[in-house]
């Protein structure tokens, strides 16, 4: 199993980021990845992203502008179901590109 | 699912009224602290929670765990659609028919529940069942089945 570390960002760093994190853990496990997640608020995201601990960011609340240095993917599809497969495909593609 | 936290034919006309109505059900049974309702109202202003699922719209107001005593969900089926601003595009207003007010205590421990809830919010068929239910008990049953 390959390991992936995801920073999940939402408005208060609790509810929807945990929902997205749960979904990613479940779906990526099926693809052979062990996912660890950290939930955060948009205001904490930049510092956390720069810590070097994460492979990518998913967000359900707009990120404050800045140089995050890692890919950031909009996760609204996880909440509405509209475009969820595309979202998961994008996350997977991003992770696979990193492994190369 | 606590059936006392379900309200059908709710005739509130604003998002704030819906939150106060459902929040007071939670407060009455001590699921949440005194500060909860104001905290949810405040959060909804800056970070709205309306979601367009395609065929219908829901809202999932919530706030920080510090305002919560015990985890709970309150469900409100609205008599007439009420405008909630969209989480994805806060400038947009959505006609919401069902509101799920969430009291989350420990998101880490509740990940499984939250994931199931998320699957519920975007399941149009189940939402329609909840929208058209004529008894609070039937909604409790639907919810229990969906999130247990």
gemmi code that builds the backbone of each chain (N, CA, C; Angstrom):
import gemmi

chains = {
    "A": [
        ("UNK", (0.842, -1.203, 0.000), (0.000, 0.000, 0.000), (0.876, 1.251, 0.000)),
        ("UNK", (0.518, 2.188, -0.867), (1.251, 3.451, -0.932), (0.583, 4.487, -0.019)),
        ("UNK", (1.402, 5.369, 0.519), (0.859, 6.338, 1.462), (0.651, 7.709, 0.817)),
        ("UNK", (-0.463, 8.334, 1.178), (-0.761, 9.676, 0.687), (-1.207, 10.525, 1.865)),
        ("UNK", (-0.759, 11.766, 1.896), (-1.160, 12.651, 2.975), (-1.919, 13.849, 2.394)),
        ("UNK", (-3.149, 14.017, 2.850), (-4.016, 15.048, 2.269), (-4.416, 16.084, 3.315)),
        ("UNK", (-4.344, 17.344, 2.915), (-4.817, 18.441, 3.761), (-6.222, 18.800, 3.289)),
        ("UNK", (-7.220, 18.567, 4.157), (-8.619, 18.806, 3.785), (-9.087, 20.098, 4.443)),
        ("UNK", (-9.460, 21.070, 3.609), (-9.784, 22.403, 4.121), (-11.274, 22.707, 3.975)),
        ("UNK", (-11.888, 23.245, 5.053), (-13.264, 23.746, 4.939), (-13.418, 24.946, 5.855)),
        ("UNK", (-14.599, 25.532, 5.864), (-14.827, 26.784, 6.564), (-14.390, 26.801, 8.013)),
        ("UNK", (-14.791, 25.779, 8.790), (-14.401, 25.782, 10.188), (-13.432, 24.652, 10.515)),
        ("UNK", (-12.967, 23.971, 9.483), (-11.974, 22.922, 9.698), (-12.510, 21.731, 10.455)),
        ("UNK", (-13.823, 21.541, 10.437), (-14.373, 20.398, 11.156), (-15.294, 19.546, 10.302)),
        ("UNK", (-16.452, 20.072, 9.955), (-17.504, 19.199, 9.439), (-17.294, 18.751, 7.985)),
        ("UNK", (-17.358, 19.692, 7.036), (-17.278, 19.207, 5.649), (-15.882, 18.686, 5.301)),
        ("UNK", (-14.840, 19.236, 5.938), (-13.497, 18.706, 5.640), (-13.383, 17.257, 6.125)),
        ("UNK", (-14.055, 16.935, 7.231), (-14.035, 15.547, 7.713), (-14.842, 14.641, 6.797)),
        ("UNK", (-15.929, 15.205, 6.227), (-16.721, 14.421, 5.283), (-15.885, 14.072, 4.052)),
        ("UNK", (-15.203, 15.079, 3.536), (-14.369, 14.869, 2.352), (-13.238, 13.898, 2.689)),
        ("UNK", (-12.637, 14.073, 3.863), (-11.549, 13.200, 4.278), (-12.016, 11.744, 4.351)),
        ("UNK", (-13.204, 11.536, 4.920), (-13.759, 10.184, 5.039), (-13.964, 9.558, 3.675)),
        ("UNK", (-14.501, 10.368, 2.765), (-14.763, 9.894, 1.408), (-13.458, 9.512, 0.705)),
        ("UNK", (-12.442, 10.351, 0.851), (-11.161, 10.083, 0.181), (-10.504, 8.824, 0.728)),
        ("UNK", (-10.561, 8.658, 2.055), (-9.967, 7.465, 2.669), (-10.599, 6.212, 2.097)),
        ("UNK", (-11.948, 6.254, 2.025), (-12.700, 5.092, 1.552), (-12.380, 4.796, 0.086)),
        ("UNK", (-12.440, 5.831, -0.742), (-12.280, 5.615, -2.180), (-10.839, 5.287, -2.577)),
        ("UNK", (-9.879, 5.927, -1.921), (-8.482, 5.705, -2.309), (-7.961, 4.370, -1.778)),
        ("UNK", (-8.572, 3.892, -0.696), (-8.200, 2.581, -0.166), (-8.481, 1.504, -1.215)),
        ("UNK", (-9.615, 1.687, -1.904), (-9.974, 0.735, -2.967), (-8.918, 0.712, -4.065)),
        ("UNK", (-8.194, 1.812, -4.190), (-7.177, 1.907, -5.243), (-5.785, 1.562, -4.707)),
        ("UNK", (-5.714, 1.118, -3.464), (-4.439, 0.683, -2.911), (-3.628, 1.762, -2.201)),
        ("UNK", (-4.302, 2.826, -1.752), (-3.583, 3.877, -1.033), (-4.015, 3.951, 0.433)),
        ("UNK", (-3.049, 4.175, 1.303), (-3.381, 4.482, 2.690), (-3.362, 6.003, 2.814)),
        ("UNK", (-4.495, 6.570, 3.186), (-4.612, 8.024, 3.213), (-4.602, 8.528, 4.645)),
        ("UNK", (-3.730, 9.476, 4.927), (-3.856, 10.166, 6.205), (-4.298, 11.588, 5.889)),
        ("UNK", (-5.201, 12.118, 6.720), (-5.723, 13.453, 6.439), (-5.572, 14.359, 7.655)),
        ("UNK", (-5.463, 15.631, 7.380), (-5.509, 16.644, 8.423), (-6.569, 17.643, 8.002)),
        ("UNK", (-7.483, 17.994, 8.917), (-8.519, 18.950, 8.589), (-8.081, 20.327, 9.068)),
        ("UNK", (-8.367, 21.341, 8.249), (-7.990, 22.678, 8.685), (-8.916, 23.754, 8.140)),
        ("UNK", (-8.788, 24.948, 8.727), (-9.508, 26.122, 8.232), (-8.685, 26.756, 7.117)),
        ("UNK", (-9.348, 27.577, 6.262), (-8.597, 28.236, 5.186), (-7.424, 29.066, 5.722)),
        ("UNK", (-7.596, 29.704, 6.891), (-6.540, 30.578, 7.413), (-5.289, 29.804, 7.860)),
        ("UNK", (-5.461, 28.517, 8.180), (-4.309, 27.719, 8.627), (-3.654, 26.968, 7.470)),
        ("UNK", (-4.366, 26.954, 6.326), (-3.975, 26.041, 5.242), (-2.594, 26.346, 4.662)),
        ("UNK", (-2.289, 27.636, 4.475), (-1.030, 27.987, 3.820), (0.185, 27.487, 4.624)),
        ("UNK", (0.168, 27.755, 5.935), (1.272, 27.300, 6.781), (1.407, 25.788, 6.786)),
        ("UNK", (0.255, 25.114, 6.879), (0.277, 23.654, 6.889), (0.802, 23.118, 5.559)),
        ("UNK", (0.340, 23.726, 4.465), (0.775, 23.267, 3.142), (2.286, 23.400, 3.002)),
        ("UNK", (2.828, 24.482, 3.575), (4.265, 24.743, 3.447), (5.105, 23.847, 4.375)),
        ("UNK", (4.440, 23.156, 5.296), (5.181, 22.309, 6.237), (5.835, 21.123, 5.534)),
        ("UNK", (5.378, 20.842, 4.315), (5.967, 19.734, 3.569), (5.401, 18.373, 3.950)),
        ("UNK", (4.396, 18.371, 4.833), (3.825, 17.095, 5.289), (2.767, 16.539, 4.337)),
        ("UNK", (2.322, 17.387, 3.394), (1.173, 16.970, 2.590), (1.485, 16.838, 1.105)),
        ("UNK", (0.760, 15.916, 0.469), (0.907, 15.726, -0.971), (-0.033, 16.622, -1.760)),
        ("UNK", (-1.235, 16.824, -1.206), (-2.184, 17.693, -1.898), (-3.234, 18.253, -0.938)),
        ("UNK", (-3.952, 19.266, -1.463), (-5.005, 19.922, -0.684), (-6.344, 19.658, -1.366)),
        ("UNK", (-7.382, 19.376, -0.565), (-8.739, 19.421, -1.106), (-9.472, 20.473, -0.295)),
        ("UNK", (-10.374, 21.223, -0.938), (-11.043, 22.298, -0.199), (-12.531, 22.411, -0.524)),
        ("UNK", (-13.328, 22.751, 0.489), (-14.751, 23.040, 0.288), (-15.056, 24.463, 0.749)),
        ("UNK", (-14.038, 25.257, 0.903), (-14.184, 26.657, 1.246), (-13.025, 27.335, 0.531)),
        ("UNK", (-13.277, 28.499, -0.099), (-12.216, 29.085, -0.920), (-10.908, 29.254, -0.148)),
        ("UNK", (-9.802, 28.904, -0.768), (-8.489, 29.078, -0.147), (-8.075, 30.532, -0.266)),
        ("UNK", (-7.369, 31.039, 0.739), (-6.837, 32.396, 0.608), (-5.694, 32.346, -0.408)),
        ("UNK", (-5.564, 33.401, -1.228), (-4.544, 33.361, -2.273), (-3.147, 33.190, -1.679)),
        ("UNK", (-2.281, 32.477, -2.374), (-0.932, 32.275, -1.873), (-0.243, 31.162, -2.638)),
        ("UNK", (1.043, 30.987, -2.360), (1.795, 29.935, -3.031), (1.810, 28.705, -2.135)),
        ("UNK", (0.940, 27.769, -2.437), (0.782, 26.593, -1.580), (1.838, 25.524, -1.883)),
        ("UNK", (2.354, 25.539, -3.101), (3.440, 24.633, -3.458), (3.012, 23.190, -3.711)),
        ("UNK", (1.729, 22.867, -3.459), (1.228, 21.519, -3.750), (-0.121, 21.671, -4.467)),
        ("UNK", (-0.545, 20.657, -5.208), (-1.812, 20.787, -5.939), (-2.999, 20.985, -4.983)),
        ("UNK", (-3.955, 21.836, -5.386), (-5.166, 22.055, -4.597), (-6.377, 21.744, -5.472)),
        ("UNK", (-7.237, 20.867, -4.970), (-8.384, 20.419, -5.768), (-9.691, 20.748, -5.052)),
        ("UNK", (-10.601, 21.355, -5.792), (-11.925, 21.719, -5.294), (-12.759, 20.460, -5.017)),
        ("UNK", (-13.259, 20.317, -3.794), (-13.946, 19.081, -3.396), (-15.450, 19.243, -3.237)),
        ("UNK", (-16.012, 20.315, -3.804), (-17.464, 20.517, -3.663), (-18.267, 19.342, -4.205)),
        ("UNK", (-17.703, 18.667, -5.210), (-18.413, 17.541, -5.819), (-18.731, 16.461, -4.788)),
        ("UNK", (-17.865, 16.337, -3.786), (-18.080, 15.352, -2.721), (-19.351, 15.656, -1.940)),
        ("UNK", (-19.742, 16.915, -1.877), (-20.905, 17.313, -1.091), (-22.199, 17.244, -1.878)),
        ("UNK", (-22.121, 17.466, -3.177), (-23.348, 17.494, -3.968), (-23.507, 16.244, -4.817)),
        ("UNK", (-22.446, 15.476, -4.968), (-22.515, 14.280, -5.792), (-22.367, 14.599, -7.275)),
        ("UNK", (-22.527, 15.887, -7.625), (-22.435, 16.261, -9.037), (-20.962, 16.399, -9.403)),
        ("UNK", (-20.496, 15.502, -10.276), (-19.091, 15.540, -10.685), (-18.162, 14.828, -9.709)),
        ("UNK", (-18.717, 13.973, -8.851), (-17.886, 13.305, -7.851), (-16.874, 12.346, -8.479)),
        ("UNK", (-17.308, 11.625, -9.509), (-16.378, 10.695, -10.165), (-15.204, 11.449, -10.769)),
        ("UNK", (-15.505, 12.622, -11.364), (-14.453, 13.437, -11.973), (-13.490, 13.932, -10.892)),
        ("UNK", (-14.058, 14.326, -9.741), (-13.217, 14.780, -8.629), (-12.266, 13.676, -8.179)),
        ("UNK", (-12.805, 12.481, -7.982), (-11.971, 11.369, -7.528), (-10.924, 11.015, -8.575)),
        ("UNK", (-11.315, 11.102, -9.857), (-10.367, 10.816, -10.932), (-9.224, 11.836, -10.915)),
        ("UNK", (-9.569, 13.106, -10.639), (-8.535, 14.149, -10.614), (-7.572, 13.920, -9.443)),
        ("UNK", (-8.135, 13.566, -8.285), (-7.286, 13.296, -7.121), (-6.337, 12.134, -7.430)),
        ("UNK", (-6.903, 11.093, -8.008), (-6.116, 9.903, -8.318), (-4.998, 10.210, -9.307)),
        ("UNK", (-5.345, 10.995, -10.340), (-4.358, 11.365, -11.357), (-3.218, 12.170, -10.714)),
        ("UNK", (-3.597, 13.090, -9.837), (-2.602, 13.920, -9.155), (-1.657, 13.055, -8.326)),
        ("UNK", (-2.230, 12.083, -7.613), (-1.410, 11.203, -6.762), (-0.489, 10.331, -7.619)),
        ("UNK", (-1.056, 9.802, -8.705), (-0.258, 8.924, -9.570), (0.911, 9.677, -10.188)),
        ("UNK", (0.670, 10.941, -10.563), (1.749, 11.760, -11.133), (2.880, 11.982, -10.134)),
        ("UNK", (2.509, 12.038, -8.842), (3.520, 12.264, -7.805), (4.416, 11.060, -7.620)),
        ("UNK", (3.838, 9.878, -7.824), (4.584, 8.654, -7.568), (5.658, 8.431, -8.624)),
        ("UNK", (5.482, 9.121, -9.781), (6.427, 8.895, -10.882), (7.791, 9.488, -10.578)),
    ],
    "B": [
        ("UNK", (-31.566, 8.131, 15.677), (-32.177, 9.427, 15.333), (-33.275, 9.758, 16.342)),
        ("UNK", (-33.136, 10.896, 16.995), (-34.124, 11.326, 17.981), (-35.305, 11.972, 17.257)),
        ("UNK", (-36.463, 11.326, 17.373), (-37.650, 11.778, 16.631), (-38.092, 13.186, 17.077)),
        ("UNK", (-37.714, 13.569, 18.289), (-38.055, 14.913, 18.767), (-37.273, 16.014, 18.047)),
        ("UNK", (-36.281, 15.612, 17.270), (-35.488, 16.609, 16.547), (-35.936, 16.730, 15.087)),
        ("UNK", (-37.112, 16.191, 14.803), (-37.620, 16.254, 13.423), (-38.867, 17.135, 13.389)),
        ("UNK", (-38.925, 17.988, 12.412), (-40.079, 18.882, 12.287), (-40.565, 18.826, 10.835)),
        ("UNK", (-41.853, 18.527, 10.661), (-42.385, 18.573, 9.292), (-43.335, 19.756, 9.158)),
        ("UNK", (-43.566, 20.149, 7.898), (-44.429, 21.313, 7.625), (-43.959, 22.577, 8.322)),
        ("UNK", (-42.671, 22.717, 8.424), (-42.099, 23.875, 9.097), (-42.398, 25.122, 8.254)),
        ("UNK", (-43.079, 26.113, 8.890), (-43.507, 27.250, 8.056), (-42.627, 28.492, 8.220)),
        ("UNK", (-41.361, 28.285, 8.622), (-40.420, 29.405, 8.685), (-40.231, 29.976, 7.279)),
        ("UNK", (-39.954, 31.292, 7.215), (-39.766, 31.887, 5.892), (-38.330, 32.364, 5.624)),
        ("UNK", (-37.484, 32.366, 6.670), (-36.082, 32.741, 6.423), (-35.156, 31.642, 6.947)),
        ("UNK", (-33.914, 31.658, 6.439), (-32.925, 30.678, 6.891), (-32.687, 30.812, 8.404)),
        ("UNK", (-32.674, 32.058, 8.886), (-32.440, 32.284, 10.323), (-33.541, 31.650, 11.165)),
        ("UNK", (-34.804, 31.822, 10.719), (-35.922, 31.230, 11.470), (-35.811, 29.709, 11.540)),
        ("UNK", (-35.422, 29.108, 10.414), (-35.293, 27.642, 10.382), (-34.226, 27.196, 11.390)),
        ("UNK", (-33.092, 27.890, 11.379), (-31.993, 27.526, 12.277), (-32.417, 27.689, 13.740)),
        ("UNK", (-33.124, 28.798, 14.033), (-33.581, 29.010, 15.415), (-34.569, 27.934, 15.847)),
        ("UNK", (-35.505, 27.618, 14.952), (-36.530, 26.612, 15.246), (-35.897, 25.247, 15.538)),
        ("UNK", (-35.046, 24.785, 14.620), (-34.421, 23.469, 14.793), (-33.412, 23.493, 15.941)),
        ("UNK", (-32.699, 24.607, 16.070), (-31.715, 24.731, 17.147), (-32.379, 24.665, 18.518)),
        ("UNK", (-33.584, 25.248, 18.619), (-34.257, 25.230, 19.921), (-34.713, 23.817, 20.291)),
        ("UNK", (-35.005, 22.983, 19.268), (-35.332, 21.574, 19.562), (-34.105, 20.893, 20.183)),
        ("UNK", (-32.939, 21.196, 19.639), (-31.701, 20.609, 20.171), (-31.403, 21.127, 21.572)),
        ("UNK", (-31.627, 22.427, 21.754), (-31.349, 23.069, 23.036), (-32.248, 22.476, 24.124)),
        ("UNK", (-33.523, 22.303, 23.775), (-34.506, 21.784, 24.727), (-34.063, 20.446, 25.318)),
        ("UNK", (-33.416, 19.612, 24.495), (-32.988, 18.304, 24.982), (-31.505, 18.274, 25.335)),
        ("UNK", (-30.935, 19.482, 25.459), (-29.571, 19.616, 25.955), (-28.477, 19.024, 25.055)),
        ("UNK", (-28.793, 18.824, 23.779), (-27.766, 18.347, 22.852), (-26.706, 19.422, 22.633)),
        ("UNK", (-27.168, 20.691, 22.719), (-26.245, 21.791, 22.424), (-26.252, 22.822, 23.550)),
        ("UNK", (-25.218, 23.650, 23.559), (-25.109, 24.682, 24.586), (-25.922, 25.918, 24.189)),
        ("UNK", (-26.077, 26.798, 25.167), (-26.807, 28.041, 24.957), (-26.265, 28.828, 23.756)),
        ("UNK", (-24.959, 28.750, 23.558), (-24.294, 29.551, 22.521), (-24.481, 28.989, 21.104)),
        ("UNK", (-25.017, 27.777, 21.009), (-25.044, 27.069, 19.720), (-25.782, 27.819, 18.609)),
        ("UNK", (-27.025, 28.238, 18.888), (-27.852, 28.846, 17.835), (-27.175, 30.097, 17.262)),
        ("UNK", (-26.712, 30.987, 18.146), (-26.039, 32.194, 17.661), (-24.787, 31.856, 16.856)),
        ("UNK", (-24.074, 30.825, 17.305), (-22.851, 30.423, 16.602), (-23.176, 29.915, 15.194)),
        ("UNK", (-24.264, 29.148, 15.083), (-24.656, 28.641, 13.758), (-25.095, 29.808, 12.865)),
        ("UNK", (-25.894, 30.714, 13.438), (-26.370, 31.867, 12.660), (-25.195, 32.691, 12.149)),
        ("UNK", (-24.237, 32.905, 13.031), (-23.066, 33.687, 12.692), (-22.263, 33.024, 11.567)),
        ("UNK", (-22.092, 31.710, 11.702), (-21.318, 30.992, 10.706), (-22.028, 30.990, 9.347)),
        ("UNK", (-23.341, 30.829, 9.393), (-24.108, 30.781, 8.147), (-23.955, 32.083, 7.347)),
        ("UNK", (-23.753, 33.201, 8.074), (-23.591, 34.480, 7.391), (-22.309, 34.527, 6.566)),
        ("UNK", (-21.215, 34.053, 7.151), (-19.947, 34.128, 6.424), (-19.682, 32.871, 5.602)),
        ("UNK", (-20.167, 31.725, 6.088), (-19.934, 30.463, 5.385), (-21.251, 29.716, 5.224)),
        ("UNK", (-22.058, 30.131, 4.217), (-23.383, 29.507, 4.066), (-23.284, 28.030, 3.704)),
        ("UNK", (-24.392, 27.296, 3.914), (-24.334, 25.837, 3.772), (-25.387, 25.244, 2.832)),
        ("UNK", (-25.962, 26.083, 1.951), (-26.921, 25.545, 0.983), (-26.200, 24.700, -0.062)),
        ("UNK", (-26.814, 23.575, -0.427), (-26.217, 22.696, -1.443), (-27.245, 22.363, -2.513)),
        ("UNK", (-26.871, 22.597, -3.760), (-27.747, 22.219, -4.864), (-27.386, 20.803, -5.299)),
        ("UNK", (-28.337, 19.881, -5.080), (-28.046, 18.467, -5.328), (-28.442, 18.081, -6.762)),
        ("UNK", (-29.044, 19.015, -7.464), (-29.504, 18.689, -8.811), (-31.000, 18.894, -8.882)),
        ("UNK", (-31.767, 17.895, -8.402), (-33.221, 18.005, -8.450), (-33.818, 18.722, -7.256)),
        ("UNK", (-33.031, 18.927, -6.234), (-33.548, 19.596, -5.042), (-32.369, 20.275, -4.325)),
        ("UNK", (-32.696, 21.099, -3.324), (-31.627, 21.756, -2.579), (-31.795, 21.472, -1.094)),
        ("UNK", (-30.671, 21.281, -0.410), (-30.694, 21.094, 1.037), (-29.744, 22.115, 1.663)),
        ("UNK", (-29.813, 22.239, 2.979), (-28.828, 23.051, 3.683), (-28.365, 22.259, 4.888)),
        ("UNK", (-27.087, 22.418, 5.226), (-26.526, 21.669, 6.363), (-25.835, 22.636, 7.338)),
        ("UNK", (-26.615, 23.532, 7.969), (-25.993, 24.474, 8.913), (-25.292, 23.718, 10.041)),
        ("UNK", (-24.188, 24.291, 10.513), (-23.451, 23.684, 11.633), (-22.484, 24.700, 12.198)),
        ("UNK", (-21.786, 24.307, 13.258), (-20.789, 25.212, 13.835), (-19.716, 24.414, 14.555)),
        ("UNK", (-18.855, 25.112, 15.271), (-17.737, 24.451, 15.939), (-18.194, 23.542, 17.081)),
        ("UNK", (-17.462, 22.443, 17.302), (-17.807, 21.480, 18.354), (-17.890, 22.084, 19.763)),
        ("UNK", (-17.227, 23.201, 20.024), (-17.262, 23.750, 21.390), (-18.679, 24.127, 21.844)),
        ("UNK", (-19.591, 24.323, 20.887), (-20.968, 24.693, 21.246), (-21.885, 23.481, 21.410)),
        ("UNK", (-21.296, 22.286, 21.293), (-22.096, 21.059, 21.270), (-21.853, 20.215, 22.523)),
        ("UNK", (-22.936, 19.681, 23.111), (-22.803, 18.739, 24.227), (-22.726, 17.301, 23.736)),
        ("UNK", (-23.711, 16.940, 22.892), (-23.776, 15.570, 22.366), (-24.068, 15.654, 20.880)),
        ("UNK", (-23.479, 14.761, 20.095), (-23.738, 14.814, 18.655), (-25.214, 14.594, 18.341)),
        ("UNK", (-25.738, 15.322, 17.366), (-27.138, 15.163, 16.992), (-27.385, 15.742, 15.603)),
        ("UNK", (-28.494, 15.312, 15.025), (-28.939, 15.889, 13.753), (-30.403, 16.268, 13.928)),
        ("UNK", (-30.753, 17.491, 13.518), (-32.165, 17.867, 13.488), (-32.569, 18.008, 12.029)),
        ("UNK", (-33.780, 17.516, 11.717), (-34.249, 17.569, 10.332), (-35.486, 18.443, 10.253)),
        ("UNK", (-35.483, 19.396, 9.339), (-36.653, 20.244, 9.139), (-37.129, 20.177, 7.706)),
        ("UNK", (-38.384, 19.726, 7.517), (-38.976, 19.734, 6.177), (-39.813, 20.989, 6.068)),
        ("UNK", (-39.521, 21.809, 5.082), (-40.146, 23.117, 4.997), (-41.441, 23.071, 4.200)),
        ("UNK", (-42.420, 23.790, 4.729), (-43.724, 23.857, 4.056), (-43.535, 24.509, 2.685)),
        ("UNK", (-42.821, 25.625, 2.681), (-42.475, 26.298, 1.426), (-40.957, 26.439, 1.388)),
        ("UNK", (-40.380, 26.395, 0.174), (-38.916, 26.515, 0.088), (-38.417, 27.805, 0.733)),
        ("UNK", (-37.278, 27.710, 1.407), (-36.667, 28.868, 2.062), (-35.295, 29.114, 1.424)),
        ("UNK", (-34.969, 30.399, 1.228), (-33.686, 30.739, 0.592), (-32.515, 30.554, 1.559)),
        ("UNK", (-31.559, 29.750, 1.140), (-30.274, 29.649, 1.828), (-29.218, 30.006, 0.785)),
        ("UNK", (-28.168, 30.680, 1.203), (-27.103, 30.955, 0.250), (-26.269, 29.698, 0.021)),
        ("UNK", (-25.700, 29.595, -1.169), (-24.963, 28.400, -1.563), (-23.566, 28.346, -0.950)),
        ("UNK", (-23.182, 27.161, -0.502), (-21.844, 26.969, 0.059), (-20.784, 27.173, -1.026)),
        ("UNK", (-21.129, 26.737, -2.224), (-20.167, 26.766, -3.312), (-20.042, 28.161, -3.901)),
        ("UNK", (-21.176, 28.852, -4.003), (-21.182, 30.195, -4.573), (-22.072, 31.075, -3.685)),
        ("UNK", (-21.481, 31.654, -2.625), (-22.268, 32.375, -1.607), (-23.138, 33.508, -2.152)),
        ("UNK", (-22.881, 33.960, -3.384), (-23.717, 35.003, -3.959), (-25.065, 34.445, -4.415)),
        ("UNK", (-25.094, 33.133, -4.598), (-26.310, 32.507, -5.125), (-27.231, 32.055, -4.012)),
        ("UNK", (-28.548, 32.259, -4.221), (-29.524, 31.791, -3.234), (-30.247, 30.571, -3.767)),
        ("UNK", (-30.404, 29.585, -2.893), (-31.024, 28.330, -3.313), (-32.363, 28.140, -2.604)),
        ("UNK", (-33.324, 27.532, -3.311), (-34.618, 27.207, -2.698), (-34.498, 25.871, -1.975)),
        ("UNK", (-34.337, 25.957, -0.666), (-34.079, 24.750, 0.120), (-35.383, 24.161, 0.649)),
        ("UNK", (-35.514, 22.839, 0.567), (-36.724, 22.161, 1.029), (-36.506, 21.350, 2.306)),
        ("UNK", (-35.298, 20.837, 2.467), (-35.008, 20.077, 3.691), (-33.720, 20.635, 4.313)),
        ("UNK", (-33.776, 20.859, 5.628), (-32.596, 21.368, 6.327), (-32.126, 20.324, 7.341)),
        ("UNK", (-30.837, 20.034, 7.316), (-30.229, 19.151, 8.313), (-29.322, 20.011, 9.182)),
        ("UNK", (-29.766, 20.275, 10.386), (-28.935, 21.041, 11.312), (-28.029, 20.041, 12.036)),
        ("UNK", (-26.724, 20.284, 11.970), (-25.781, 19.304, 12.513), (-25.134, 19.794, 13.798)),
        ("UNK", (-25.128, 18.940, 14.795), (-24.355, 19.219, 16.008), (-23.234, 18.186, 16.043)),
        ("UNK", (-22.040, 18.627, 15.695), (-20.903, 17.717, 15.609), (-20.002, 17.928, 16.821)),
        ("UNK", (-19.705, 16.841, 17.513), (-18.921, 16.933, 18.736), (-17.451, 16.610, 18.491)),
        ("UNK", (-17.206, 15.506, 17.801), (-15.830, 15.097, 17.551), (-15.709, 14.568, 16.122)),
        ("UNK", (-15.370, 15.468, 15.178), (-15.375, 15.073, 13.763), (-14.508, 13.852, 13.485)),
        ("UNK", (-13.385, 13.722, 14.186), (-12.489, 12.588, 13.945), (-13.187, 11.266, 14.235)),
        ("UNK", (-13.915, 11.266, 15.366), (-14.601, 10.024, 15.750), (-15.867, 9.806, 14.939)),
        ("UNK", (-16.368, 10.888, 14.327), (-17.640, 10.786, 13.617), (-17.470, 10.713, 12.103)),
        ("UNK", (-16.254, 10.422, 11.662), (-15.993, 10.436, 10.226), (-16.937, 9.505, 9.469)),
        ("UNK", (-17.151, 8.316, 10.031), (-18.001, 7.345, 9.350), (-19.419, 7.883, 9.208)),
        ("UNK", (-19.928, 8.451, 10.311), (-21.265, 9.028, 10.291), (-21.336, 10.188, 9.291)),
        ("UNK", (-20.313, 11.026, 9.333), (-20.307, 12.191, 8.438), (-20.272, 11.761, 6.971)),
        ("UNK", (-19.515, 10.698, 6.694), (-19.447, 10.203, 5.323), (-20.813, 9.669, 4.885)),
        ("UNK", (-21.475, 8.952, 5.795), (-22.808, 8.435, 5.468), (-23.808, 9.573, 5.271)),
        ("UNK", (-23.692, 10.570, 6.130), (-24.569, 11.734, 6.012), (-24.369, 12.405, 4.666)),
        ("UNK", (-23.106, 12.501, 4.278), (-22.797, 13.151, 3.011), (-23.427, 12.376, 1.860)),
        ("UNK", (-23.385, 11.043, 1.965), (-24.031, 10.238, 0.932), (-25.541, 10.464, 0.940)),
        ("UNK", (-26.082, 10.716, 2.130), (-27.521, 10.964, 2.243), (-27.906, 12.303, 1.603)),
        ("UNK", (-27.109, 13.342, 1.887), (-27.451, 14.666, 1.350), (-27.538, 14.680, -0.165)),
        ("UNK", (-26.748, 13.834, -0.803), (-26.729, 13.911, -2.265), (-27.540, 12.788, -2.906)),
        ("UNK", (-28.300, 12.056, -2.087), (-29.155, 11.001, -2.628), (-30.561, 11.574, -2.836)),
        ("UNK", (-30.829, 11.991, -4.075), (-32.081, 12.699, -4.368), (-33.305, 11.861, -4.005)),
        ("UNK", (-33.228, 10.539, -4.262), (-34.386, 9.694, -3.969), (-34.743, 9.704, -2.484)),
        ("UNK", (-33.725, 9.538, -1.639), (-33.993, 9.542, -0.193), (-34.477, 10.922, 0.246)),
        ("UNK", (-33.885, 11.960, -0.330), (-34.310, 13.317, 0.035), (-35.770, 13.542, -0.311)),
        ("UNK", (-36.181, 13.033, -1.462), (-37.591, 13.172, -1.870), (-38.499, 12.434, -0.877)),
        ("UNK", (-38.037, 11.255, -0.430), (-38.820, 10.501, 0.559), (-38.978, 11.325, 1.837)),
        ("UNK", (-37.887, 11.963, 2.247), (-37.932, 12.778, 3.458), (-38.839, 13.991, 3.243)),
        ("UNK", (-38.700, 14.630, 2.088), (-39.523, 15.810, 1.763), (-41.012, 15.516, 1.831)),
        ("UNK", (-41.392, 14.321, 1.361), (-42.823, 14.028, 1.225), (-43.380, 13.226, 2.401)),
        ("UNK", (-42.533, 12.868, 3.368), (-43.010, 12.076, 4.508), (-44.070, 12.859, 5.290)),
        ("UNK", (-45.102, 12.159, 5.760), (-46.134, 12.886, 6.507), (-46.067, 12.606, 8.008)),
        ("UNK", (-45.086, 11.794, 8.418), (-44.920, 11.535, 9.852), (-43.449, 11.703, 10.221)),
        ("UNK", (-43.216, 12.282, 11.396), (-41.823, 12.436, 11.834), (-41.187, 11.050, 12.025)),
        ("UNK", (-42.004, 10.065, 12.436), (-41.474, 8.715, 12.657), (-40.931, 8.114, 11.364)),
        ("UNK", (-41.619, 8.398, 10.247), (-41.119, 7.836, 8.979), (-39.769, 8.447, 8.622)),
        ("UNK", (-39.608, 9.742, 8.912), (-38.322, 10.383, 8.621), (-37.228, 9.780, 9.510)),
        ("UNK", (-37.571, 9.557, 10.789), (-36.596, 8.950, 11.704), (-36.149, 7.590, 11.170)),
        ("UNK", (-37.104, 6.822, 10.657), (-36.786, 5.496, 10.104), (-35.861, 5.605, 8.900)),
        ("UNK", (-36.195, 6.537, 7.997), (-35.378, 6.736, 6.795), (-33.954, 7.128, 7.198)),
        ("UNK", (-33.877, 8.056, 8.166), (-32.561, 8.528, 8.620), (-31.770, 7.393, 9.254)),
        ("UNK", (-32.423, 6.627, 10.124), (-31.736, 5.527, 10.805), (-31.178, 4.527, 9.804)),
        ("UNK", (-31.983, 4.248, 8.784), (-31.561, 3.295, 7.765), (-30.357, 3.840, 6.989)),
        ("UNK", (-30.418, 5.132, 6.700), (-29.374, 5.732, 5.863), (-28.047, 5.916, 6.590)),
        ("UNK", (-28.097, 6.186, 7.888), (-26.831, 6.534, 8.559), (-26.347, 5.505, 9.571)),
        ("UNK", (-27.074, 4.400, 9.722), (-26.599, 3.433, 10.717), (-25.663, 2.414, 10.068)),
    ],
}
model = gemmi.Model(1)
for chain_id, residues in chains.items():
    chain = gemmi.Chain(chain_id)
    for i, (resn, *xyz) in enumerate(residues, 1):
        res = gemmi.Residue()
        res.name, res.seqid = resn, gemmi.SeqId(i, " ")
        for name, pos in zip(("N", "CA", "C"), xyz):
            atom = gemmi.Atom()
            atom.name, atom.element = name, gemmi.Element(name[0])
            atom.pos, atom.b_iso = gemmi.Position(*pos), 0.0
            res.add_atom(atom)
        chain.add_residue(res)
    model.add_chain(chain)
structure = gemmi.Structure()
structure.add_model(model)
structure.setup_entities()
